[in-house]
Amino acid sequence: MKIISIFLFILFSGTILNADLLKENFITIDLNSTSPKALIDFESDNLEKFIKLDDNDNGIISWKEIKAHKEEIEKFVLKHIEIKVDKKLCQSAVDSFEVYRRVHQSYIKIYLSLSCDMPKKALFLKYDLFFDVDKDQKAFVKISDQNISTPTILSSRKVEVKLKLQKESAWSSFLNFLIEGIWHIWIGFDHILFLLMLLIPSVYIYKNHTLYPRRKFKDVLFEILKVVTAFSVAHSITLALSVTKTVTLNSSFVEVAIALSVLFTAVNNLYAFIKHKTWIMAFLFGLIHGFGFANVLHELLVKSGDFIAMLFGFNLGVEIGQMAIVAAVLPILYFFRRSRYYKIFILHGFSAITALISILWAVERAFGFSILPF
């Protein structure tokens, strides 16, 4: 217990130290002028992996040091953004460069002028700033003019997007975020592993401290539905609370807590200290996972007119993504539940591997460095 307490103390100490580390960039395409413009907003510490900004090596990047490397920063950023209109590349040039401070971090805004015709129907954006060294980086993109607000998300898995120059209907926003929700759960390895750690033991029942395979498929299905429903209800509650700013948690804390939730469920599969009513465990940890989903949505939803449609679409997409995973995995788990290798390789072996992965995730997220490639 002492070892576990020390481990958690170190993790959350690292979380506090890295609490203000921004994992997002913000891109706004401005079509209000006679020619297109763009704004890129990001946290300056991200640049340290590419450009040495801390000239006096005191561990603090000052405004003076950032401005001393202004041209170098501008050239670096321009290499990672492309905007095309009618398949023609817009020539980007820096209009202005602004440094500002939020809490304990310095941030940079770079305003770009784009030498190209004003788009009529759509423009194409390619953006990969910091994606190659930080798989958790995301870029929130929107078009801003009097009639258009089209938010979208770019990441290391999606670096290009076609931005349509028309106001989306609530139905279109719903469909777009429905797809975003499905995709988010399918590429969210931590959410998938958490779900699998709940599903794997559901084909068994404990009697007299011994595991026995459930006899009927309907019993397995009912157990899984309880677990998945509890998880879904919980993360839906906190997702709504978080994106409406009713309840907010530090994003770094949430990401570490999600990794620890995966660790807890994996260890429970190995030692089974919670043998019954695992749906309660799914509900409690689902509350934490909901805050994780909200981290992706918050900056887009709060600035969008179709808030309800997007929120509902994203949440439904997450549910569809989850049910697709359940539908794919459940028949396999049920078929092999009586095999003597199920407990060895799936229940215990896979859970042990997952426990190790989740520990590494927790360390990565607490201290802000990469160990795993996913």
C-alpha positions as a Python dict, from the first residue, in 0.01 Angstrom:
ca = {
    (1, 'M'): (0, 0, 0),
    (2, 'K'): (287, 237, 81),
    (3, 'I'): (442, 172, -261),
    (4, 'I'): (109, 244, -432),
    (5, 'S'): (65, 565, -232),
    (6, 'I'): (415, 685, -321),
    (7, 'F'): (354, 601, -691),
    (8, 'L'): (29, 798, -696),
    (9, 'F'): (189, 1091, -512),
    (10, 'I'): (470, 1110, -769),
    (11, 'L'): (226, 1086, -1060),
    (12, 'F'): (-5, 1360, -942),
    (13, 'S'): (289, 1578, -839),
    (14, 'G'): (404, 1553, -1200),
    (15, 'T'): (51, 1631, -1311),
    (16, 'I'): (50, 1952, -1107),
    (17, 'L'): (387, 2055, -1250),
    (18, 'N'): (258, 1994, -1603),
    (19, 'A'): (-95, 2117, -1534),
    (20, 'D'): (-80, 2410, -1774),
    (21, 'L'): (82, 2227, -2063),
    (22, 'L'): (-142, 2293, -2361),
    (23, 'K'): (-195, 2001, -2595),
    (24, 'E'): (-394, 2203, -2846),
    (25, 'N'): (-330, 2457, -3119),
    (26, 'F'): (-600, 2692, -3242),
    (27, 'I'): (-636, 2794, -3606),
    (28, 'T'): (-882, 3053, -3730),
    (29, 'I'): (-929, 3125, -4099),
    (30, 'D'): (-1054, 3483, -4135),
    (31, 'L'): (-1258, 3565, -4446),
    (32, 'N'): (-1383, 3905, -4334),
    (33, 'S'): (-1113, 4099, -4522),
    (34, 'T'): (-1064, 4142, -4895),
    (35, 'S'): (-813, 3854, -4889),
    (36, 'P'): (-792, 3546, -4665),
    (37, 'K'): (-600, 3558, -4339),
    (38, 'A'): (-514, 3298, -4075),
    (39, 'L'): (-433, 3299, -3706),
    (40, 'I'): (-231, 3026, -3533),
    (41, 'D'): (-228, 3018, -3152),
    (42, 'F'): (-7, 2775, -2956),
    (43, 'E'): (189, 2727, -2633),
    (44, 'S'): (554, 2831, -2664),
    (45, 'D'): (707, 2541, -2468),
    (46, 'N'): (613, 2311, -2758),
    (47, 'L'): (882, 2482, -2965),
    (48, 'E'): (1162, 2378, -2729),
    (49, 'K'): (1175, 2036, -2895),
    (50, 'F'): (1270, 2206, -3222),
    (51, 'I'): (1421, 2546, -3140),
    (52, 'K'): (1631, 2629, -2836),
    (53, 'L'): (1452, 2926, -2685),
    (54, 'D'): (1588, 2921, -2330),
    (55, 'D'): (1913, 3100, -2414),
    (56, 'N'): (2022, 3155, -2053),
    (57, 'D'): (1927, 2798, -1947),
    (58, 'N'): (1732, 2911, -1643),
    (59, 'G'): (1433, 2684, -1719),
    (60, 'I'): (1205, 2979, -1803),
    (61, 'I'): (1128, 3097, -2155),
    (62, 'S'): (1093, 3474, -2143),
    (63, 'W'): (919, 3704, -2388),
    (64, 'K'): (1257, 3849, -2477),
    (65, 'E'): (1395, 3506, -2566),
    (66, 'I'): (1090, 3422, -2779),
    (67, 'K'): (1113, 3749, -2969),
    (68, 'A'): (1487, 3697, -3019),
    (69, 'H'): (1399, 3384, -3217),
    (70, 'K'): (1104, 3542, -3396),
    (71, 'E'): (1222, 3477, -3753),
    (72, 'E'): (1327, 3121, -3674),
    (73, 'I'): (987, 3048, -3518),
    (74, 'E'): (800, 3202, -3812),
    (75, 'K'): (992, 2992, -4067),
    (76, 'F'): (931, 2677, -3865),
    (77, 'V'): (556, 2737, -3834),
    (78, 'L'): (515, 2823, -4204),
    (79, 'K'): (665, 2482, -4295),
    (80, 'H'): (378, 2309, -4118),
    (81, 'I'): (75, 2481, -4267),
    (82, 'E'): (-63, 2473, -4621),
    (83, 'I'): (-382, 2639, -4742),
    (84, 'K'): (-517, 2583, -5092),
    (85, 'V'): (-795, 2756, -5281),
    (86, 'D'): (-916, 2587, -5602),
    (87, 'K'): (-620, 2348, -5572),
    (88, 'K'): (-377, 2639, -5583),
    (89, 'L'): (-139, 2681, -5293),
    (90, 'C'): (-175, 3011, -5108),
    (91, 'Q'): (154, 3185, -5034),
    (92, 'S'): (164, 3252, -4661),
    (93, 'A'): (343, 3546, -4502),
    (94, 'V'): (359, 3658, -4140),
    (95, 'D'): (165, 3980, -4075),
    (96, 'S'): (229, 4004, -3704),
    (97, 'F'): (370, 3808, -3412),
    (98, 'E'): (229, 3831, -3061),
    (99, 'V'): (346, 3682, -2732),
    (100, 'Y'): (114, 3670, -2434),
    (101, 'R'): (99, 3492, -2099),
    (102, 'R'): (-173, 3276, -1948),
    (103, 'V'): (-129, 3149, -1590),
    (104, 'H'): (232, 3019, -1590),
    (105, 'Q'): (286, 2968, -1963),
    (106, 'S'): (381, 3184, -2259),
    (107, 'Y'): (174, 3159, -2575),
    (108, 'I'): (236, 3273, -2930),
    (109, 'K'): (-10, 3410, -3184),
    (110, 'I'): (103, 3430, -3544),
    (111, 'Y'): (-115, 3620, -3791),
    (112, 'L'): (-76, 3518, -4155),
    (113, 'S'): (-178, 3689, -4476),
    (114, 'L'): (-259, 3454, -4764),
    (115, 'S'): (-178, 3551, -5121),
    (116, 'C'): (-461, 3386, -5313),
    (117, 'D'): (-812, 3448, -5432),
    (118, 'M'): (-1095, 3458, -5184),
    (119, 'P'): (-1245, 3107, -5176),
    (120, 'K'): (-1600, 3070, -5305),
    (121, 'K'): (-1705, 2719, -5201),
    (122, 'A'): (-1424, 2562, -4997),
    (123, 'L'): (-1061, 2574, -4900),
    (124, 'F'): (-818, 2298, -4809),
    (125, 'L'): (-602, 2306, -4498),
    (126, 'K'): (-304, 2087, -4416),
    (127, 'Y'): (-154, 2137, -4071),
    (128, 'D'): (86, 1918, -3871),
    (129, 'L'): (263, 2150, -3626),
    (130, 'F'): (406, 1939, -3337),
    (131, 'F'): (210, 1629, -3443),
    (132, 'D'): (524, 1429, -3523),
    (133, 'V'): (661, 1449, -3167),
    (134, 'D'): (341, 1462, -2963),
    (135, 'K'): (65, 1217, -3051),
    (136, 'D'): (-174, 1392, -2812),
    (137, 'Q'): (-157, 1728, -2991),
    (138, 'K'): (-477, 1850, -3150),
    (139, 'A'): (-555, 2152, -3363),
    (140, 'F'): (-898, 2313, -3336),
    (141, 'V'): (-989, 2476, -3667),
    (142, 'K'): (-1270, 2710, -3757),
    (143, 'I'): (-1362, 2956, -4029),
    (144, 'S'): (-1468, 3293, -3900),
    (145, 'D'): (-1675, 3543, -4093),
    (146, 'Q'): (-2019, 3692, -4061),
    (147, 'N'): (-2207, 3382, -4171),
    (148, 'I'): (-1978, 3084, -4132),
    (149, 'S'): (-1866, 2885, -3831),
    (150, 'T'): (-1735, 2542, -3928),
    (151, 'P'): (-1534, 2384, -3647),
    (152, 'T'): (-1324, 2072, -3693),
    (153, 'I'): (-1036, 1890, -3525),
    (154, 'L'): (-699, 1793, -3670),
    (155, 'S'): (-453, 1551, -3510),
    (156, 'S'): (-159, 1327, -3595),
    (157, 'R'): (-410, 1086, -3752),
    (158, 'K'): (-587, 1356, -3952),
    (159, 'V'): (-372, 1643, -4083),
    (160, 'E'): (-585, 1757, -4378),
    (161, 'V'): (-939, 1888, -4400),
    (162, 'K'): (-1172, 2043, -4656),
    (163, 'L'): (-1346, 2345, -4506),
    (164, 'K'): (-1676, 2421, -4676),
    (165, 'L'): (-1775, 2785, -4698),
    (166, 'Q'): (-2135, 2751, -4602),
    (167, 'K'): (-2325, 2760, -4278),
    (168, 'E'): (-2394, 2406, -4168),
    (169, 'S'): (-2744, 2307, -4065),
    (170, 'A'): (-2797, 2160, -3720),
    (171, 'W'): (-2847, 1821, -3891),
    (172, 'S'): (-2517, 1850, -4076),
    (173, 'S'): (-2338, 1949, -3754),
    (174, 'F'): (-2498, 1651, -3581),
    (175, 'L'): (-2379, 1409, -3850),
    (176, 'N'): (-2026, 1551, -3857),
    (177, 'F'): (-1987, 1517, -3482),
    (178, 'L'): (-2154, 1175, -3485),
    (179, 'I'): (-1869, 1058, -3709),
    (180, 'E'): (-1618, 1244, -3490),
    (181, 'G'): (-1751, 1058, -3184),
    (182, 'I'): (-1726, 717, -3352),
    (183, 'W'): (-1375, 794, -3472),
    (184, 'H'): (-1269, 929, -3133),
    (185, 'I'): (-1360, 607, -2950),
    (186, 'W'): (-1196, 391, -3216),
    (187, 'I'): (-863, 574, -3193),
    (188, 'G'): (-885, 624, -2815),
    (189, 'F'): (-674, 326, -2711),
    (190, 'D'): (-714, 405, -2341),
    (191, 'H'): (-1095, 404, -2369),
    (192, 'I'): (-1086, 82, -2574),
    (193, 'L'): (-861, -98, -2326),
    (194, 'F'): (-1077, 17, -2036),
    (195, 'L'): (-1385, -120, -2212),
    (196, 'L'): (-1210, -450, -2291),
    (197, 'M'): (-1097, -488, -1929),
    (198, 'L'): (-1464, -467, -1832),
    (199, 'L'): (-1582, -704, -2106),
    (200, 'I'): (-1328, -985, -2064),
    (201, 'P'): (-1444, -1107, -1719),
    (202, 'S'): (-1813, -1064, -1802),
    (203, 'V'): (-1833, -1417, -1946),
    (204, 'Y'): (-1761, -1553, -1598),
    (205, 'I'): (-1944, -1553, -1267),
    (206, 'Y'): (-1793, -1585, -920),
    (207, 'K'): (-1926, -1861, -694),
    (208, 'N'): (-1750, -1946, -369),
    (209, 'H'): (-1444, -1745, -472),
    (210, 'T'): (-1412, -1946, -795),
    (211, 'L'): (-1466, -1838, -1155),
    (212, 'Y'): (-1718, -2034, -1361),
    (213, 'P'): (-1818, -1970, -1725),
    (214, 'R'): (-2167, -1833, -1762),
    (215, 'R'): (-2388, -2097, -1917),
    (216, 'K'): (-2619, -1887, -2133),
    (217, 'F'): (-2543, -1618, -2386),
    (218, 'K'): (-2831, -1405, -2258),
    (219, 'D'): (-2668, -1397, -1913),
    (220, 'V'): (-2342, -1274, -2063),
    (221, 'L'): (-2526, -1021, -2277),
    (222, 'F'): (-2722, -889, -1978),
    (223, 'E'): (-2404, -849, -1772),
    (224, 'I'): (-2230, -662, -2054),
    (225, 'L'): (-2531, -437, -2114),
    (226, 'K'): (-2528, -339, -1746),
    (227, 'V'): (-2158, -252, -1761),
    (228, 'V'): (-2172, -64, -2092),
    (229, 'T'): (-2490, 123, -1997),
    (230, 'A'): (-2340, 233, -1665),
    (231, 'F'): (-2024, 353, -1841),
    (232, 'S'): (-2226, 534, -2108),
    (233, 'V'): (-2460, 709, -1864),
    (234, 'A'): (-2167, 820, -1649),
    (235, 'H'): (-1951, 967, -1925),
    (236, 'S'): (-2257, 1132, -2082),
    (237, 'I'): (-2323, 1314, -1753),
    (238, 'T'): (-1971, 1449, -1709),
    (239, 'L'): (-1930, 1523, -2081),
    (240, 'A'): (-2235, 1752, -2065),
    (241, 'L'): (-2130, 1906, -1733),
    (242, 'S'): (-1778, 1976, -1855),
    (243, 'V'): (-1848, 2127, -2196),
    (244, 'T'): (-2106, 2359, -2038),
    (245, 'K'): (-1844, 2457, -1774),
    (246, 'T'): (-2076, 2345, -1494),
    (247, 'V'): (-1794, 2127, -1364),
    (248, 'T'): (-1433, 2150, -1482),
    (249, 'L'): (-1124, 1947, -1400),
    (250, 'N'): (-763, 1999, -1498),
    (251, 'S'): (-708, 1812, -1826),
    (252, 'S'): (-369, 1670, -1719),
    (253, 'F'): (-525, 1531, -1401),
    (254, 'V'): (-807, 1375, -1605),
    (255, 'E'): (-569, 1205, -1850),
    (256, 'V'): (-364, 1054, -1566),
    (257, 'A'): (-683, 944, -1389),
    (258, 'I'): (-804, 772, -1708),
    (259, 'A'): (-477, 578, -1732),
    (260, 'L'): (-515, 477, -1367),
    (261, 'S'): (-873, 363, -1429),
    (262, 'V'): (-741, 125, -1697),
    (263, 'L'): (-477, 5, -1450),
    (264, 'F'): (-736, -53, -1178),
    (265, 'T'): (-967, -262, -1398),
    (266, 'A'): (-673, -462, -1536),
    (267, 'V'): (-542, -541, -1187),
    (268, 'N'): (-897, -632, -1081),
    (269, 'N'): (-897, -895, -1354),
    (270, 'L'): (-577, -1039, -1208),
    (271, 'Y'): (-671, -1034, -837),
    (272, 'A'): (-1051, -982, -840),
    (273, 'F'): (-1100, -763, -535),
    (274, 'I'): (-1427, -645, -693),
    (275, 'K'): (-1611, -961, -799),
    (276, 'H'): (-1971, -850, -824),
    (277, 'K'): (-2163, -545, -947),
    (278, 'T'): (-1880, -433, -1173),
    (279, 'W'): (-2128, -195, -1335),
    (280, 'I'): (-2077, 31, -1033),
    (281, 'M'): (-1703, 41, -1107),
    (282, 'A'): (-1783, 113, -1475),
    (283, 'F'): (-2009, 401, -1370),
    (284, 'L'): (-1757, 561, -1133),
    (285, 'F'): (-1470, 544, -1380),
    (286, 'G'): (-1705, 647, -1661),
    (287, 'L'): (-1742, 983, -1486),
    (288, 'I'): (-1368, 1039, -1531),
    (289, 'H'): (-1370, 924, -1894),
    (290, 'G'): (-1647, 1176, -1967),
    (291, 'F'): (-1413, 1458, -1872),
    (292, 'G'): (-1160, 1309, -2115),
    (293, 'F'): (-1413, 1319, -2399),
    (294, 'A'): (-1495, 1679, -2303),
    (295, 'N'): (-1130, 1784, -2345),
    (296, 'V'): (-1168, 1715, -2717),
    (297, 'L'): (-1496, 1900, -2757),
    (298, 'H'): (-1486, 2198, -2528),
    (299, 'E'): (-1312, 2457, -2745),
    (300, 'L'): (-1529, 2374, -3045),
    (301, 'L'): (-1867, 2343, -2879),
    (302, 'V'): (-1865, 2650, -2659),
    (303, 'K'): (-1800, 2871, -2962),
    (304, 'S'): (-2055, 2710, -3189),
    (305, 'G'): (-2416, 2795, -3252),
    (306, 'D'): (-2522, 2431, -3293),
    (307, 'F'): (-2406, 2335, -2945),
    (308, 'I'): (-2684, 2085, -2865),
    (309, 'A'): (-2669, 1912, -3204),
    (310, 'M'): (-2291, 1873, -3187),
    (311, 'L'): (-2290, 1753, -2827),
    (312, 'F'): (-2565, 1500, -2890),
    (313, 'G'): (-2404, 1385, -3215),
    (314, 'F'): (-2062, 1335, -3057),
    (315, 'N'): (-2205, 1151, -2757),
    (316, 'L'): (-2417, 924, -2976),
    (317, 'G'): (-2114, 860, -3195),
    (318, 'V'): (-1917, 747, -2890),
    (319, 'E'): (-2199, 508, -2798),
    (320, 'I'): (-2213, 366, -3152),
    (321, 'G'): (-1835, 322, -3149),
    (322, 'Q'): (-1854, 139, -2817),
    (323, 'M'): (-2136, -89, -2929),
    (324, 'A'): (-1944, -175, -3246),
    (325, 'I'): (-1651, -287, -3029),
    (326, 'V'): (-1884, -490, -2807),
    (327, 'A'): (-2052, -650, -3110),
    (328, 'A'): (-1712, -749, -3251),
    (329, 'V'): (-1563, -880, -2928),
    (330, 'L'): (-1857, -1041, -2746),
    (331, 'P'): (-1906, -1346, -2975),
    (332, 'I'): (-1532, -1424, -2956),
    (333, 'L'): (-1522, -1399, -2577),
    (334, 'Y'): (-1835, -1612, -2541),
    (335, 'F'): (-1707, -1879, -2781),
    (336, 'F'): (-1372, -1922, -2604),
    (337, 'R'): (-1493, -1875, -2244),
    (338, 'R'): (-1474, -2250, -2165),
    (339, 'S'): (-1124, -2289, -2308),
    (340, 'R'): (-852, -2345, -2047),
    (341, 'Y'): (-643, -2089, -2236),
    (342, 'Y'): (-900, -1812, -2186),
    (343, 'K'): (-799, -1747, -1826),
    (344, 'I'): (-427, -1782, -1901),
    (345, 'F'): (-393, -1569, -2213),
    (346, 'I'): (-699, -1345, -2224),
    (347, 'L'): (-816, -1281, -1868),
    (348, 'H'): (-473, -1285, -1702),
    (349, 'G'): (-218, -1242, -1982),
    (350, 'F'): (-390, -961, -2169),
    (351, 'S'): (-484, -788, -1843),
    (352, 'A'): (-121, -799, -1726),
    (353, 'I'): (-3, -643, -2053),
    (354, 'T'): (-276, -378, -2023),
    (355, 'A'): (-169, -302, -1665),
    (356, 'L'): (186, -239, -1783),
    (357, 'I'): (69, -18, -2070),
    (358, 'S'): (-154, 184, -1837),
    (359, 'I'): (135, 244, -1593),
    (360, 'L'): (346, 378, -1880),
    (361, 'W'): (54, 597, -1994),
    (362, 'A'): (16, 739, -1645),
    (363, 'V'): (388, 823, -1625),
    (364, 'E'): (383, 977, -1974),
    (365, 'R'): (82, 1195, -1899),
    (366, 'A'): (203, 1302, -1556),
    (367, 'F'): (548, 1414, -1668),
    (368, 'G'): (485, 1511, -2031),
    (369, 'F'): (713, 1277, -2226),
    (370, 'S'): (656, 988, -2468),
    (371, 'I'): (740, 622, -2411),
    (372, 'L'): (476, 436, -2610),
    (373, 'P'): (405, 493, -2980),
    (374, 'F'): (26, 503, -2918),
}
